[in-house]
Amino acid sequence: MQYKKLNSRILCLIFFGFIGQVEAQNTSNYWQQHVDYSMEVDMNVENFQYTGTQKLVYTNNSPDEITRVYYHLYFNAFQPGSEMDMRLQNIADPDGRMTTPEKKSRIASLTETEIGYLHPISLKQDGQDVKFNEEGTVLVVDLVKPIPAGAKTTFDMEFKGQVPVQIRRSGRNNKDGVALSMSQWYPKLAEYDFEGWHADPYIAREFHGVWGDFDVKLTIDKNYIVGGTGYLQNPQEIGHGYEVPGTKVKKQRGKTLTWHFKAPMVHDFMWAADPEYVHDTLQMEDGPTLHFLYKNDSIYRDTWTKVQPLTEKAMRFFNKNIGEYPYKQYSVIQGGDGGMEYAMATLITGGDKSGSVIGTMIHELAHSWFQHILATNEAKHEWMDEGFTSFVSALCSNEIREQNKRNPFERSYNSYFNLVASGNEQPQTTHADRYESNRPYGSSAYSKGSVFLSQLGYVIGQDKLMEALQKYYTDFKFKHPVPNDIKRSAEKVSGMELDWYLMDWTQTTNTIDYGIKEVVADGEKTKISMERLGLMPMPIDVLVVYNDGTQETFYAPLRMMRGEKENPYSQLKRTVLEDWAWANPSYGFSVDRPLEDIKAIMIDPSQLMADVNQNNNIWQPTPMPKN
């Protein structure tokens, strides 16, 4: 690692090495459920209502007999009086996208023709009618017969829905004029895992889904162009830029077209449609086909043209540093609000500011790994997908956009420090819906979640961190990893014990605060005393800079780690000190140079340790008074 010359903050240049994958973890006791969806949907673009049929084959891979199942009915959230509406009306800092300029809920004023709804009309299990009950955004289904462990059952449903006026993620006629942003639009079976059912009501937060295969036929006005999850099965009947070059398009007759998509091994299915979409494609060499759908408007074309080559660069970056993207296509689509990731695609608004759209694209594409391949339960562990995505997208942006930031994670650290200072921090184990307000949720999920990884690099070494991420991907892709899984990946790569790190950082609001307490002369040596002021333990790097321009580092391993990281500053001499046991609030060591030789001493020159009070991390001699 190379250093910049010492300045007032003694900052050091940060870089990351990337190591290949290692052997897989033993996941032989792991199980997860499986679904196979077959749906046929008719969309009326005049009144934004739709009807559909759904055949769902559910495989119970659990060791349990199941007597009840749950479906999510997300569109029911967009109705006055819904839980989402009530939360919006009562939270201290409501989402500005969902409120009027007067900070009133936009959902509360929706009319009957503007609301969203999703209602089952009939439901059968293996041909027999079953009892079901709508409870807001959750459908409760009592089975005709239990599903034994290892068995399958088939559910056949007829349903109807209405697309709400666009308020959050889903909806019609968004602010960019996109007609249909169809996310969370179908009756979606809830996940059942080793913890039981996860049938959370929809209150505008995160999602969780069952891995499976989707076969979807969508009938819509023939002038509409559709993009989203899945591979189009009938491109020669559709045209609109999807047809195979050199072959004749044989469009279906009538006023509508039926688009047929298949999506293998995903846990969600999104689509968007508009009659004014431009459809561009970019075929990556030895990679997926990239699709771009955006409004045919001059204010958008420049931005969406710039997005395309950077999407390819971002895809290559993530492939190299996390693992290969497993699907044959990815779509970037104008729609929704802000940006939101879905299986094989994302919805992004805007285009008049290219920097914002490009940054959002990088973040949402990164979610293809951290959520749509490594499918954590976002409602319970939102910091794992949002935080890890923020971490790797910051690295990606720094490289492909040539930002050349000294510390690409500085924004995340500052946001975390502000969260601590606010006094409103809640543990990261807090359910996404249970945060007292929106701002602490965002800082905890995105910023503190990102710092979890960048700081882990400080603990085990940056090369080991990237190796651990690749191992995590290899071992848990197409699964539902939990926090212990990333910890175990890091432990197996580094050889260290890291339970303390996961526990203190995610399960408590303990903070890190180490300081240089005293520096005194000891003959031809110098004694340095440090103190632990915060409750969270950490190993400590100390940089000593001498008046002659030389530097060296000292490393105090944390005893409970049972290991040591490699020297992160290979061009500098490093002395490994005795372990610092957490219960000891103070720690001292000696430097074999006299006090007058020392220009400055700094704890953690990388500044990757999230020390909440860095004012006590630096010591410099008191200047002699002038005569």
Residue pairs with C-beta under 8 A, 6 or more apart in sequence:
1 12
1 13
1 14
1 15
1 568
1 569
1 570
1 571
2 13
2 571
3 12
3 13
3 551
3 569
3 605
4 11
4 12
4 13
4 406
6 545
6 599
6 600
9 607
9 618
10 543
10 545
10 600
10 602
10 605
10 618
11 406
11 407
11 605
11 607
12 543
12 569
12 605
12 606
12 607
13 406
14 406
14 407
14 408
14 462
14 606
14 608
15 462
16 395
16 457
16 462
16 463
16 465
16 466
17 462
17 463
17 466
18 320
18 321
18 463
18 466
18 467
18 470
19 463
19 464
19 466
19 467
19 470
20 467
20 470
21 323
21 467
21 470
21 471
21 474
22 467
22 470
22 471
22 474
22 492
22 493
24 474
24 475
25 471
25 475
25 488
25 489
25 492
27 475
27 476
27 479
30 479
31 61
31 62
31 63
31 194
32 61
32 193
32 210
32 211
32 479
32 480
33 58
33 59
33 60
33 61
33 62
33 191
33 192
33 193
33 210
33 211
34 58
34 59
34 61
34 210
34 211
34 212
35 56
35 57
35 58
35 59
35 189
35 210
35 211
35 212
35 213
36 56
36 57
36 59
36 212
36 213
36 215
37 54
37 55
37 56
37 186
37 212
37 213
37 214
37 215
37 216
37 269
38 54
38 55
38 56
38 215
38 216
39 52
39 53
39 54
39 55
39 186
39 214
39 215
39 216
39 217
40 52
40 53
40 216
40 217
40 219
41 50
41 51
41 52
41 186
41 216
41 217
41 218
41 219
42 50
42 51
42 52
42 219
42 220
43 50
43 180
43 218
43 219
43 220
43 221
43 273
44 50
45 179
45 180
45 220
45 221
45 224
47 113
47 162
48 162
48 163
48 172
48 180
49 160
49 161
49 162
49 163
50 160
50 161
50 162
50 163
51 158
51 159
51 160
51 161
52 158
52 159
52 160
52 161
52 186
53 156
53 157
53 158
53 159
54 155
54 156
54 157
54 158
54 159
54 186
54 187
55 154
55 155
55 156
56 154
56 155
56 156
56 157
56 189
57 152
57 153
57 154
58 69
58 147
58 152
58 153
58 154
58 155
58 189
59 151
59 152
60 66
60 147
60 148
60 149
60 150
60 151
60 152
60 153
61 150
62 149
62 192
62 193
62 194
63 149
64 149
65 146
65 147
65 148
65 149
66 143
66 146
66 147
66 192
67 142
67 143
67 146
67 147
68 140
68 141
68 142
68 143
69 141
69 143
69 155
69 189
69 190
69 192
70 138
70 139
70 140
70 141
70 189
70 190
70 197
70 199
71 120
71 138
71 139
71 141
71 187
71 188
71 189
71 190
72 137
72 138
72 139
72 184
72 187
72 188
72 189
72 190
72 199
72 202
73 118
73 119
73 120
73 134
73 136
73 137
73 138
73 139
73 187
74 118
74 137
74 170
74 184
74 185
74 188
74 202
75 116
75 117
75 118
75 161
75 162
75 163
75 164
75 170
75 184
75 185
76 82
76 116
76 117
76 118
76 119
76 134
76 136
76 137
76 202
77 83
77 84
77 85
77 107
77 116
77 136
77 137
77 201
77 202
77 203
77 204
78 84
78 107
78 110
78 115
78 116
78 117
78 164
78 165
78 167
78 168
78 170
78 171
79 85
79 107
79 110
79 115
79 116
79 117
80 107
80 108
80 109
80 110
80 115
81 108
82 107
82 136
82 137
83 136
83 137
83 201
83 202
83 203
84 107
84 137
84 168
84 202
84 203
84 204
85 105
85 107
85 108
87 203
87 204
87 433
88 94
88 95
88 98
88 99
88 105
88 107
88 108
88 204
89 104
89 105
89 108
91 437
91 438
92 436
92 437
93 437
93 438
93 439
94 103
94 105
94 438
95 168
95 204
95 438
97 167
97 168
97 337
97 338
98 105
98 106
98 107
98 167
98 168
98 204
99 105
99 106
100 106
100 109
106 167
107 167
110 164
110 165
114 164
114 165
115 162
115 164
116 161
116 162
116 163
116 164
116 170
116 171
117 161
117 162
118 159
118 160
118 161
118 185
118 186
118 187
119 134
119 159
119 160
119 161
120 132
120 134
120 139
120 157
120 158
120 159
120 187
121 157
121 158
121 159
121 160
122 129
122 156
122 157
122 158
123 129
123 130
123 132
123 141
123 155
123 156
123 157
123 158
124 130
124 155
124 156
124 157
125 143
125 144
125 145
125 153
125 154
125 155
126 144
126 145
126 153
126 154
127 156
128 144
128 145
129 144
130 141
130 142
130 143
130 144
130 155
131 141
131 142
132 139
132 140
132 141
132 142
133 139
133 140
134 140
136 201
137 201
137 202
138 190
138 199
138 200
138 201
139 187
140 199
143 153
145 153
147 153
157 187
159 186
159 187
161 185
163 170
163 171
163 172
163 180
163 182
163 185
164 170
164 171
164 172
165 171
165 172
165 173
166 172
166 173
166 174
166 175
166 181
166 336
166 337
167 337
168 204
168 337
169 181
169 183
169 184
169 336
169 337
169 340
169 347
170 181
170 182
170 183
170 184
170 185
170 336
171 181
171 336
172 179
172 180
172 181
173 179
174 181
174 335
174 336
174 337
174 349
175 337
175 349
176 295
176 300
176 334
176 335
176 349
176 350
176 351
177 274
177 276
177 295
177 297
178 272
178 274
178 295
178 334
178 335
178 336
179 224
179 273
179 274
179 275
180 224
180 271
180 272
180 273
180 274
180 335
181 272
181 335
181 336
181 347
182 228
182 270
182 271
182 272
182 273
183 268
183 270
183 336
183 340
183 342
183 347
184 202
184 207
184 268
185 270
185 271
186 269
188 209
188 268
189 210
190 197
190 198
190 199
190 208
190 210
191 197
191 198
191 208
191 209
191 210
191 377
191 480
192 198
192 210
193 377
193 480
198 208
198 377
198 379
198 380
200 208
200 379
200 433
201 433
203 433
205 378
205 379
205 382
205 432
205 433
205 441
206 378
206 379
206 382
206 385
206 432
207 268
207 378
207 379
208 375
208 377
208 378
208 379
209 267
209 268
209 375
210 267
211 265
211 266
211 267
211 375
211 478
212 265
212 266
212 267
213 262
213 263
213 264
213 265
213 266
214 229
214 230
214 261
214 262
214 263
214 266
214 269
215 260
215 261
215 262
216 230
216 260
216 261
216 262
216 263
216 269
216 271
217 258
217 259
217 260
217 261
218 226
218 258
218 259
218 260
218 261
218 271
219 256
219 257
219 258
219 259
220 226
220 256
220 257
220 259
220 273
221 255
221 256
221 257
221 275
222 251
222 252
222 254
222 255
222 256
222 257
223 275
224 257
224 273
224 274
224 275
225 240
225 241
225 273
225 274
225 275
225 277
225 279
225 293
226 240
226 259
226 271
226 272
226 273
227 271
227 272
227 273
227 277
227 279
227 291
227 293
227 331
227 333
227 345
228 261
228 269
228 270
228 271
228 272
228 331
228 333
228 342
228 344
228 345
229 261
229 263
229 266
229 268
229 269
229 270
229 271
229 342
229 343
229 344
229 345
230 261
230 262
230 263
230 266
230 269
230 344
231 261
231 262
231 263
231 328
231 329
232 238
232 242
232 259
232 260
232 261
233 260
233 261
233 262
234 258
234 259
234 260
235 242
235 243
235 244
236 243
236 244
236 247
236 248
236 249
236 250
237 249
237 250
237 251
237 252
237 257
237 258
238 249
238 251
238 257
238 259
239 249
239 251
240 279
241 279
241 280
241 281
242 279
243 249
251 257
252 258
261 269
261 271
263 269
263 343
263 344
265 326
265 478
266 343
266 344
266 372
267 343
267 372
267 375
268 342
268 343
268 372
269 342
269 343
270 342
270 343
270 345
270 347
272 293
272 333
272 334
272 335
272 336
272 347
274 293
274 295
274 335
276 295
276 296
276 297
277 293
277 294
277 295
277 296
277 334
278 292
278 293
278 294
278 295
278 296
278 301
278 304
279 291
279 292
279 293
280 291
280 292
280 293
280 304
280 308
281 289
281 290
281 291
281 292
282 289
282 290
282 292
282 308
282 309
282 311
282 312
283 289
283 290
284 290
284 312
284 315
284 316
287 312
287 315
287 316
287 319
287 325
288 315
288 325
288 327
288 328
288 329
288 330
289 328
289 329
289 330
290 308
290 311
290 312
290 315
290 329
290 330
290 331
290 332
291 329
291 330
291 331
291 332
291 333
291 345
292 304
292 307
292 308
292 311
292 331
292 332
292 333
293 331
293 332
293 333
293 334
294 300
294 301
294 304
294 333
294 334
294 351
295 334
295 351
297 351
299 351
299 352
300 334
300 351
300 352
301 351
302 351
302 354
303 350
303 351
303 352
303 353
303 354
303 357
303 358
304 334
304 351
304 357
306 354
306 358
307 332
307 354
307 357
307 358
307 361
310 358
310 361
310 362
310 400
310 401
311 330
311 332
311 361
311 365
313 400
314 361
314 362
314 365
314 366
314 396
314 400
315 325
315 330
315 365
317 395
317 396
317 399
317 400
318 325
318 365
318 366
318 368
318 369
318 392
318 396
319 325
321 392
321 395
321 466
321 469
321 470
322 369
322 392
322 469
322 470
322 473
323 369
323 373
323 470
323 473
323 474
323 477
325 368
325 369
325 373
326 373
326 477
326 478
327 344
329 344
330 344
330 345
330 365
330 368
331 344
331 345
331 346
332 345
332 346
332 348
332 361
332 364
332 365
333 345
333 346
333 347
333 348
334 347
334 348
334 349
334 350
334 351
335 347
335 348
335 349
336 347
336 348
336 349
337 349
338 348
338 349
338 360
339 346
339 347
339 348
339 349
339 360
339 361
339 363
339 364
340 346
340 347
340 364
341 364
341 365
341 367
341 368
341 371
341 372
342 372
343 372
344 368
344 372
346 361
346 364
346 365
346 367
348 357
348 360
348 361
348 364
350 356
350 357
350 360
351 357
358 401
359 397
362 393
362 396
362 397
362 400
363 389
363 390
363 393
365 393
366 389
366 392
366 393
366 396
367 385
367 389
369 389
369 392
369 473
370 376
370 384
370 385
370 388
370 389
370 392
371 378
371 385
371 389
373 473
373 477
373 478
374 385
374 472
374 473
374 476
374 477
374 479
374 481
375 478
375 479
375 480
375 481
376 384
376 385
376 480
376 481
376 482
377 480
377 482
378 385
378 386
378 432
379 431
379 432
379 433
380 429
380 431
380 432
381 482
381 483
382 432
382 441
382 445
382 449
383 428
383 444
383 445
383 448
383 449
383 452
383 506
384 449
384 481
384 483
384 486
386 445
386 446
386 449
387 445
387 446
387 447
387 448
387 449
387 450
387 451
387 452
387 453
388 449
388 450
388 453
388 469
390 412
390 446
390 447
390 449
390 450
391 409
391 412
391 449
391 450
391 453
391 454
392 469
394 408
394 409
394 411
394 412
394 450
395 408
397 403
397 408
398 404
398 405
398 408
407 413
407 607
407 608
409 450
409 451
409 454
409 608
411 447
412 446
412 447
412 448
412 450
412 451
412 454
413 447
413 451
413 454
413 607
413 610
415 443
415 446
415 447
415 448
416 443
416 447
416 448
416 451
416 610
417 610
417 612
418 443
419 425
419 440
419 443
419 444
419 447
419 448
420 509
420 511
420 612
421 612
422 439
422 440
424 436
424 437
424 439
424 440
425 440
425 443
425 444
425 509
426 434
426 435
426 436
426 440
426 444
426 509
427 506
427 507
427 508
427 509
428 444
428 445
428 448
428 449
428 505
428 506
428 507
429 506
429 507
430 444
432 441
432 445
435 441
435 444
448 505
451 610
452 505
452 506
453 465
453 469
454 608
455 505
455 608
455 609
455 610
456 465
456 468
456 490
456 498
456 501
457 464
457 465
457 466
457 608
458 541
458 604
458 606
458 608
458 609
459 496
459 498
459 501
459 538
459 539
459 561
459 565
460 468
460 490
460 493
460 494
460 496
460 498
460 565
461 494
461 565
461 566
461 568
462 568
463 566
464 490
464 493
464 494
464 565
464 566
465 490
467 493
468 486
468 489
468 490
468 492
468 493
468 494
469 489
471 489
471 492
471 493
472 481
472 485
472 486
472 489
475 485
475 489
476 485
476 489
483 502
483 506
484 502
487 498
487 499
487 501
487 502
490 496
490 498
491 497
491 498
494 563
494 565
495 563
496 561
496 562
496 563
496 565
497 560
497 561
497 562
497 563
498 561
500 537
500 558
500 560
500 561
500 582
504 510
504 535
504 536
504 537
505 536
508 535
508 536
510 534
510 535
510 536
511 534
511 535
511 536
511 612
512 534
512 536
512 538
512 609
512 610
512 611
512 612
513 532
513 533
513 534
513 611
513 612
513 613
513 616
514 530
514 531
514 532
514 533
514 534
514 538
514 540
514 603
514 609
514 611
514 616
514 617
515 530
515 531
515 533
515 603
515 613
515 616
515 617
516 528
516 529
516 530
516 601
516 603
516 616
516 617
516 618
516 619
517 529
517 530
517 531
517 586
518 527
518 528
518 529
519 526
519 527
519 528
519 529
519 595
519 598
519 601
519 619
520 526
520 527
520 529
520 595
521 527
521 594
521 595
521 596
522 590
523 594
524 592
524 593
524 594
525 590
525 591
525 592
525 593
525 594
526 590
526 591
526 593
526 594
526 595
526 597
526 598
527 588
527 589
527 590
528 542
528 588
528 589
528 590
528 591
528 601
529 586
529 587
529 588
530 540
530 542
530 556
530 586
530 587
530 588
530 603
531 585
531 586
531 587
532 580
532 582
532 584
532 585
532 586
532 587
533 585
533 613
533 616
534 611
534 612
537 558
537 560
537 582
538 558
538 609
539 555
539 556
539 557
539 558
539 561
539 565
539 580
540 555
540 556
540 558
540 580
540 587
540 603
540 604
541 553
541 554
541 555
541 568
541 603
541 604
541 605
541 606
541 609
542 553
542 554
542 555
542 556
542 601
542 602
542 603
543 551
543 552
543 553
543 601
543 602
543 605
544 551
544 552
544 553
544 554
544 591
544 593
544 598
544 600
544 601
545 551
545 598
545 599
545 600
545 601
545 602
546 593
546 597
546 598
546 599
547 596
547 597
547 598
547 599
548 597
551 572
552 572
552 573
552 574
552 575
553 567
553 569
553 572
553 573
553 574
553 575
553 605
554 574
554 575
554 577
554 589
554 591
555 564
555 565
555 567
555 574
555 575
555 576
555 577
556 577
556 578
556 579
556 580
556 587
556 589
557 563
557 564
557 576
557 577
557 579
557 580
558 579
558 580
558 582
559 579
559 580
559 581
559 582
560 581
560 582
564 576
567 574
568 606
569 605
577 589
578 589
580 587
591 598
595 621
598 621
599 620
599 621
600 618
600 619
600 620
601 618
601 619
601 620
602 617
602 618
602 619
603 609
603 611
603 617
603 618
604 611
604 617
607 614
611 617
